[in-house]
Amino acid sequence: MLEVPGAASGPAADALAERLRASINADDARVSRPHKCADLRIMGLDDSVTAEEVVAAVARTGGCSADEVKAGTIRPDFRGTCTVTVSCPVAAAKTIVDGRRLLVGWVSAQVKLLDPRPLRCFRCHVGHHVGVRCTSEVDRSALCFRCGQPGHKAVACNAAPHCIACAAAGKPAEHRAGSKSCAPPAKTKG
């Protein structure tokens, strides 16, 4: 791994990555240029908007490449419009949030900067570590993050929220695993 340090090192890091891509065979190694990203919630979209249009609007307004922008699934919200979560470079996110609105097609959508997500283990559903470093004897990786039941994922779940990690710790569990209400112990012993 090569690192180009400094706050204004972006152009130098891009140039280095391009030179490495040109000199190294893609079958031998993968050259990537990671960016520190921030998450945005884009609200008030109509149902005709596609994820590609959202990505293009974020890239255009934020001044970044469309390859650096990742959009989630566009979902209907309680107001009858649609919402999507987008991950983009921090500089682009600041530019977009400063404008407060994002023009996507014919829609002027509202933009909100989301708080960074806390570190959460997908194996035991407890925070402060990741699955590779999980020392818990309990494996909850096959359970839904919303209801704690096996056989489906949180995206398709309509059941009442129930945090299995908080329930196991004897704490209130009427919330989704990883939500702001979630407070299981940092280390579990079983």
C-alpha positions in Angstrom: 0.0 0.0 0.0 1.3 3.4 -1.0 0.1 6.6 0.7 0.4 10.2 -0.4 0.0 12.2 2.8 -1.3 15.7 3.2 -4.6 17.5 2.8 -3.9 18.8 -0.7 -2.4 15.5 -1.9 -5.4 14.5 -4.1 -4.0 15.4 -7.5 -0.6 13.7 -6.7 -2.4 10.6 -5.5 -4.5 10.5 -8.6 -1.4 10.9 -10.8 0.4 8.1 -9.0 -2.6 5.8 -9.3 -2.8 6.4 -13.1 0.9 5.7 -13.6 0.6 2.5 -11.6 -2.5 1.4 -13.6 -0.6 2.0 -16.8 2.5 0.0 -15.7 0.9 -2.9 -13.8 -1.2 -5.6 -15.5 -4.7 -5.6 -14.2 -4.6 -9.4 -13.8 -1.5 -9.1 -11.5 -2.7 -6.4 -9.1 -5.6 -4.0 -8.5 -4.8 -0.3 -8.2 -7.4 1.8 -6.3 -7.5 5.3 -5.1 -9.6 5.3 -1.9 -11.4 8.5 -0.8 -12.7 9.4 2.6 -16.5 9.4 2.1 -19.6 10.9 3.7 -23.2 9.7 3.5 -26.0 11.9 2.3 -29.8 11.3 2.4 -31.4 12.8 -0.7 -35.2 13.3 -0.1 -38.1 14.5 -2.2 -37.4 12.6 -5.3 -40.2 11.5 -7.6 -40.7 7.9 -8.6 -39.3 8.3 -12.1 -35.8 9.2 -10.9 -33.2 6.4 -11.3 -30.1 5.7 -9.2 -27.9 6.6 -12.2 -29.5 10.1 -12.4 -28.9 10.6 -8.7 -25.2 9.6 -9.1 -24.8 11.9 -12.1 -26.4 14.8 -10.2 -24.2 14.3 -7.1 -21.0 14.0 -9.3 -21.9 17.1 -11.3 -22.8 19.3 -8.3 -20.1 17.9 -6.0 -17.4 18.2 -8.6 -16.3 14.6 -8.4 -16.2 11.5 -10.7 -19.4 9.4 -11.0 -17.1 6.4 -10.1 -16.6 7.9 -6.6 -20.3 8.0 -5.9 -22.4 5.1 -4.7 -26.1 5.2 -4.4 -28.3 2.9 -2.5 -31.8 1.7 -3.4 -34.4 4.4 -4.0 -37.2 3.8 -1.6 -40.6 5.5 -1.1 -40.9 7.6 2.1 -43.9 8.5 4.3 -44.6 11.7 2.3 -45.2 9.9 -1.0 -41.9 10.9 -2.5 -38.7 8.8 -2.7 -35.5 8.9 -0.7 -32.0 7.5 -1.4 -28.8 7.3 0.6 -25.6 8.2 -1.3 -21.9 7.8 -0.4 -19.5 10.3 -2.0 -16.2 12.0 -1.2 -16.3 14.4 1.8 -15.4 17.5 -0.3 -18.3 16.7 -2.7 -20.7 16.1 0.2 -19.7 19.5 1.8 -20.4 21.3 -1.5 -23.7 19.6 -2.0 -24.9 20.2 1.6 -23.9 23.9 1.5 -26.3 24.3 -1.5 -29.0 22.5 0.6 -30.8 21.3 -2.6 -29.8 19.0 -5.4 -31.3 19.2 -8.9 -32.0 15.7 -10.1 -33.9 15.7 -13.4 -36.8 18.1 -12.8 -36.8 17.7 -9.1 -35.1 20.0 -6.6 -34.4 17.4 -3.8 -33.5 18.2 -0.2 -30.1 17.0 1.0 -29.1 16.0 4.6 -25.6 15.0 5.7 -25.8 11.8 7.8 -23.8 11.2 10.9 -21.0 8.6 10.4 -22.2 5.1 11.2 -20.6 3.5 14.3 -18.4 0.5 13.9 -20.7 -2.6 14.1 -19.9 -6.3 13.8 -22.1 -8.2 11.3 -21.2 -11.5 13.1 -22.4 -10.8 16.7 -24.4 -7.5 16.1 -22.4 -5.7 18.7 -20.4 -2.5 18.1 -16.8 -1.4 18.4 -15.3 -4.1 16.2 -15.7 -5.9 12.9 -16.4 -9.5 12.0 -12.7 -10.4 11.3 -11.8 -9.3 14.8 -14.9 -10.7 16.5 -14.1 -12.8 19.6 -17.7 -13.6 20.5 -18.8 -17.2 20.8 -22.2 -16.2 19.4 -22.7 -16.0 15.6 -25.7 -13.9 14.7 -24.6 -13.4 11.1 -27.7 -15.3 9.7 -30.1 -13.2 11.7 -32.0 -10.1 10.4 -30.6 -6.8 11.7 -34.2 -5.5 12.1 -36.2 -8.3 13.9 -33.4 -10.8 14.9 -35.1 -13.7 13.2 -33.3 -16.0 10.7 -34.2 -16.6 7.0 -34.3 -13.0 5.6 -32.4 -9.7 5.5 -33.4 -6.4 7.0 -34.1 -4.9 3.6 -37.1 -7.1 3.1 -38.2 -7.2 6.7 -41.6 -5.7 7.8 -41.6 -7.2 11.4 -41.4 -5.1 14.5 -37.9 -4.1 15.4 -36.1 -6.3 18.0 -32.4 -6.1 18.7 -31.2 -9.6 19.6 -27.9 -8.3 21.0 -29.6 -5.9 23.5 -32.1 -8.6 24.4 -29.3 -11.1 25.2 -27.7 -8.4 27.4 -31.0 -7.9 29.3 -31.5 -4.3 28.0 -34.5 -2.8 26.2 -34.6 -4.4 22.7 -37.5 -2.7 20.8 -35.2 -1.2 18.2 -33.2 -2.2 15.2 -29.6 -3.5 15.8 -27.2 -0.7 15.3 -29.7 2.1 15.8 -29.1 5.1 18.1 -31.1 3.3 20.8 -28.8 0.2 20.6 -26.5 -0.1 23.6 -25.3 -3.7 24.0 -22.1 -4.3 25.9 -18.9 -3.7 23.8 -17.6 -7.2 24.5 -19.8 -10.3 24.7 -18.9 -13.5 26.4 -21.6 -15.7 24.9 
